[in-house]
């Protein structure tokens, strides 16, 4: 991997992280962690689309790296989802924690599958 590719992945990651921040501002103060759910679904869908396109050789390995590691990696957030789930449990909000966990897993994987099927 050359320096130009490293910079491109870095820039793509910054774009994803800024998008995640914008979504978190839109949903600040909500009782349910919608911001993390939305970015995880969108990032999972992007991952599925990129996988499908890469398998058909519609994008090369460099673009796969930029889009998955950069954009999707900067956008999605497993760590924030994990910490928010722990916080919800500590606050006694078990149903919200469980609902968030299930929805992130089911809708995230579902979005990846749909994205993949649409492009493969």
C-alpha positions in Angstrom: 0.0 0.0 0.0 1.4 3.4 -1.0 1.3 6.7 0.9 -1.4 8.0 -1.4 -3.7 5.1 -0.6 -3.1 5.6 3.1 -4.1 9.2 2.8 -7.2 8.3 0.8 -8.3 5.8 3.4 -7.6 8.4 6.1 -9.7 11.0 4.4 -12.5 8.6 3.8 -12.5 7.6 7.4 -12.7 11.3 8.4 -15.7 11.7 6.1 -17.4 8.7 7.7 -16.6 10.0 11.2 -17.9 13.5 10.4 -21.1 11.9 9.0 -21.5 9.9 12.2 -21.0 13.1 14.3 -23.7 14.9 12.3 -26.1 12.0 12.8 -25.4 12.0 16.5 -26.2 15.7 16.7 -29.5 15.2 14.9 -30.6 12.6 17.4 -29.0 14.0 20.6 -31.1 13.7 23.8 -33.3 10.9 22.6 -34.4 8.1 24.9 -33.3 5.5 22.4 -29.8 5.4 20.8 -31.1 6.0 17.3 -27.9 7.7 16.0 -25.8 4.6 16.5 -28.5 2.4 15.1 -28.8 4.5 11.9 -25.0 4.8 11.3 -24.6 1.0 11.9 -27.4 0.2 9.4 -26.1 2.6 6.8 -22.5 1.3 7.2 -23.6 -2.3 7.0 -25.6 -1.6 3.9 -22.6 0.1 2.4 -20.5 -2.9 3.3 -22.9 -5.3 1.6 -22.9 -3.1 -1.5 -19.2 -2.9 -1.7 -18.8 -6.6 -1.2 -21.2 -7.3 -4.0 -19.5 -4.9 -6.3 -16.1 -6.2 -5.5 -17.2 -9.8 -6.2 -18.4 -8.7 -9.6 -15.1 -6.8 -10.2 -17.1 -3.6 -10.5 -14.7 -2.0 -8.1 -11.1 -2.8 -7.5 -9.4 -3.7 -4.2 -8.2 -0.1 -3.6 -11.8 1.2 -3.7 -13.0 -1.6 -1.6 -10.4 -0.6 1.0 -11.3 3.1 0.8 -15.1 2.5 1.1 -15.1 -0.3 3.7 -12.1 0.6 5.9 -12.4 4.3 5.4 -16.0 5.4 5.0 -17.8 2.5 6.6 -15.1 2.2 9.3 -15.3 5.8 10.2 -19.1 5.9 10.1 -20.0 2.8 12.0 -19.3 2.4 15.7 -19.3 -0.9 17.5 -17.6 0.6 20.6 -20.1 3.3 21.0 -23.0 0.8 20.6 -21.4 -1.4 23.2 -20.8 1.4 25.7 -24.4 2.8 25.2 -25.8 -0.7 25.8 -23.8 -1.0 29.1 -25.0 2.5 30.1 -28.6 1.6 29.4 -28.3 -1.6 31.6 -26.6 0.4 34.4 -29.6 2.8 34.3 -32.0 -0.1 34.6 -33.3 0.4 31.1 -33.1 -3.3 30.2 -35.8 -3.3 27.5 -34.1 -0.4 25.7 -30.7 -2.1 25.9 -32.1 -5.4 24.6 -34.1 -3.6 21.8 -31.0 -1.7 20.7 -28.8 -4.8 20.7 -31.3 -6.8 18.7 -32.1 -4.1 16.3 -28.4 -3.3 15.7 -27.6 -6.9 15.0 -30.7 -7.9 13.0 -31.0 -4.6 11.0 -27.3 -4.3 10.5 -26.8 -7.8 9.2 -30.1 -7.5 7.2 -28.9 -4.3 5.6 -25.6 -5.9 4.6 -27.4 -8.8 3.1 -29.8 -6.5 1.1 -26.9 -4.4 -0.1 -25.0 -7.5 -1.2 -28.0 -9.0 -3.0 -28.7 -5.7 -4.8 -25.2 -5.6 -6.2 -24.1 -9.2 -6.6 
